[in-house]
Amino acid sequence: MMPITTANENLSADFLALADAYLALFDGITEDDARLWTEGVDQTPAENLASMIGWWQRAVDVMRTETTDTAASATLTKSLSQPLPGFAWEEKKAVELSFEDDFADLSIEESRTRLRELAKPLARLLAAKSDSVVIADTDNDPRRPLSPWFLAFAAHRRELGLTDAPADAAPLALFFFHFTRSKMRELLNWKNFVGHVTREPPHALWWF
């Protein structure tokens, strides 16, 4: 299995490769099929794409805000600790429904283009925080979480479906890699249920 590296340039390249692998899973899925619901899978491919756009956009917005506004007000800090303003982390389904309302009407190609545009800045921002630790075991641990949003993201990993994410201190970016991989698994489950012809699962699924 290919491990995630912690060097900034490698982490950025790893995330872009993972993004490419995720987007490639939509090859051959028609617009009609993309909106086909099947029992046993939470999201259609169109909804999967829409929620991914929402999560990636939110992550980019949060990290850019933290970078440009280090003296954030208490209100802003609270907003940055929520998955989306006005939502709690336990409300993952409601958050994703909000993303679906915003983006599910995009075509498959429009959605993939949007995600490609988000992948590069997200990769750069994740790499810039590659030495940030989202979970510290003790109060005197010198590794401090730099992002309240990712700290909450990691703390609520079970609600987000990240049952195989690390339980102890880990690089901030690792949790987002796990989340992207979980969306890939959901899409592969959809393909299996509807009998959609697919290639072998991308190696990106075995990186962790």
C-alpha positions in Angstrom: 0.0 0.0 0.0 1.2 3.5 -0.8 1.6 5.6 2.4 0.8 9.3 2.5 4.0 11.3 2.8 4.2 14.3 5.0 6.5 16.4 2.9 4.5 19.3 1.6 5.3 18.8 -2.1 4.4 15.1 -1.9 1.3 15.6 0.1 0.0 18.1 -2.5 0.8 15.7 -5.4 -0.9 12.9 -3.5 -4.1 14.8 -3.0 -4.2 15.8 -6.7 -3.7 12.2 -7.6 -6.6 11.2 -5.3 -8.8 13.9 -6.8 -8.1 12.6 -10.3 -8.9 9.1 -9.2 -12.2 10.2 -7.7 -13.2 12.2 -10.8 -12.3 9.3 -13.0 -14.9 7.1 -11.3 -17.5 9.2 -13.1 -16.3 8.2 -16.6 -19.1 6.6 -18.5 -21.9 7.6 -16.1 -24.6 9.3 -18.1 -26.6 12.3 -16.9 -29.7 10.1 -16.4 -27.8 7.5 -14.5 -26.2 10.1 -12.4 -29.6 10.8 -10.8 -30.6 7.2 -10.4 -31.2 6.3 -6.7 -30.6 2.8 -5.6 -31.5 1.1 -2.3 -28.5 0.6 0.0 -26.6 3.7 -1.2 -27.1 7.1 0.4 -26.4 9.3 -2.6 -26.8 9.3 -6.3 -23.6 10.1 -8.3 -24.9 13.6 -8.9 -25.5 14.1 -5.1 -22.1 12.6 -4.4 -20.4 15.2 -6.7 -22.5 18.0 -5.3 -21.7 17.2 -1.7 -18.0 16.9 -2.6 -18.0 20.3 -4.2 -19.6 21.7 -1.0 -17.1 20.0 1.3 -14.0 21.0 -0.8 -15.3 24.6 -1.2 -16.0 24.9 2.5 -12.5 23.6 3.4 -10.9 26.1 1.0 -13.0 29.0 2.3 -12.2 28.1 5.9 -8.4 27.8 5.4 -8.2 30.9 3.4 -10.1 32.8 6.1 -7.8 31.5 8.8 -4.8 32.6 6.7 -6.1 36.1 6.0 -7.8 36.8 9.3 -5.7 35.7 12.2 -7.5 38.1 14.5 -10.9 36.6 13.9 -13.8 37.7 16.1 -15.6 35.2 18.4 -18.4 35.1 15.9 -16.1 34.1 13.0 -14.3 31.6 15.2 -17.6 29.9 16.0 -18.6 29.9 12.3 -15.3 28.3 11.5 -15.9 25.5 14.0 -19.2 24.5 12.2 -19.3 22.3 9.2 -21.5 25.0 7.6 -22.8 28.1 9.3 -26.0 27.2 11.1 -25.3 23.5 11.2 -23.9 21.1 13.8 -21.4 18.3 12.9 -24.0 15.7 14.0 -26.2 17.0 11.1 -24.0 15.6 8.3 -27.1 14.6 6.2 -28.6 18.1 6.5 -25.3 19.7 5.6 -25.0 17.5 2.5 -28.6 18.2 1.5 -27.7 21.9 1.6 -24.7 21.2 -0.7 -27.0 19.1 -3.0 -29.5 22.0 -3.2 -26.6 24.3 -4.2 -24.8 22.1 -6.8 -26.9 18.9 -7.8 -28.3 20.7 -10.8 -24.8 20.9 -12.4 -24.1 18.4 -15.1 -21.5 15.7 -14.5 -18.9 17.6 -16.5 -19.7 20.9 -14.9 -19.3 19.3 -11.5 -16.0 17.7 -12.4 -14.7 21.0 -13.8 -15.7 22.7 -10.6 -13.9 20.1 -8.5 -10.8 20.3 -10.7 -10.7 24.0 -10.1 -11.0 23.5 -6.3 -8.4 20.6 -6.2 -5.3 22.7 -6.7 -5.9 25.4 -4.1 -7.1 22.7 -1.6 -4.0 20.7 -2.3 -1.8 23.7 -1.6 -3.6 24.6 1.6 -3.6 21.1 2.9 0.2 20.9 2.1 0.8 24.2 3.9 -0.8 22.6 7.0 0.8 19.2 6.7 2.6 19.5 10.0 -0.5 20.7 11.8 -1.9 18.1 14.2 -5.7 18.1 14.7 -5.7 15.9 17.8 -3.3 16.4 20.7 -3.3 13.9 23.5 -2.4 16.2 26.3 -2.7 19.9 27.1 1.0 20.3 27.1 1.5 18.6 23.7 3.5 21.1 21.7 1.6 20.2 18.5 -1.3 22.6 18.5 -4.4 22.4 16.2 -4.3 25.4 13.9 -7.8 24.9 12.5 -10.9 24.8 14.7 -12.9 23.6 11.6 -10.5 20.6 11.0 -10.3 20.0 14.7 -14.1 19.6 14.8 -13.9 17.6 11.5 -11.6 15.1 13.1 -13.5 15.0 16.4 -16.7 14.1 14.5 -15.0 11.6 12.2 -17.6 8.8 13.1 -20.5 11.1 12.2 -18.7 11.7 8.9 -18.3 8.0 8.2 -14.5 8.0 8.8 -14.5 4.8 10.9 -11.0 3.9 9.6 -9.5 7.3 10.3 -6.7 7.5 12.9 -7.9 7.8 16.5 -4.8 9.5 17.8 -2.7 12.5 16.9 -2.4 12.8 13.1 -1.6 15.3 10.4 -4.6 17.6 9.7 -4.6 16.7 6.0 -4.9 13.0 6.6 -8.5 13.3 7.8 -9.5 15.0 4.5 -7.8 12.3 2.5 -9.9 9.7 4.4 -13.0 11.7 3.8 -12.4 11.9 0.0 -11.7 8.2 -0.1 -15.0 7.5 1.8 -16.9 9.3 -1.0 -15.1 7.2 -3.6 -16.3 4.1 -1.7 -19.8 5.3 -1.7 -19.7 5.8 -5.5 -18.2 2.3 -6.0 -21.1 0.9 -3.9 -23.6 2.7 -6.2 -21.9 1.2 -9.3 -22.0 -2.2 -7.8 -25.7 -2.0 -6.9 -26.8 -0.7 -10.3 -24.5 -3.1 -12.2 -22.5 -0.3 -13.7 -19.4 -1.5 -15.5 -16.3 -0.1 -13.8 -12.6 -0.7 -13.9 -10.7 -2.1 -11.0 -11.0 0.2 -7.9 -8.3 2.9 -8.2 -5.1 2.4 -6.3 -5.9 5.6 -4.4 -8.4 3.6 -2.3 -5.5 1.6 -0.9 -3.2 4.5 0.0 -4.2 4.5 3.7 
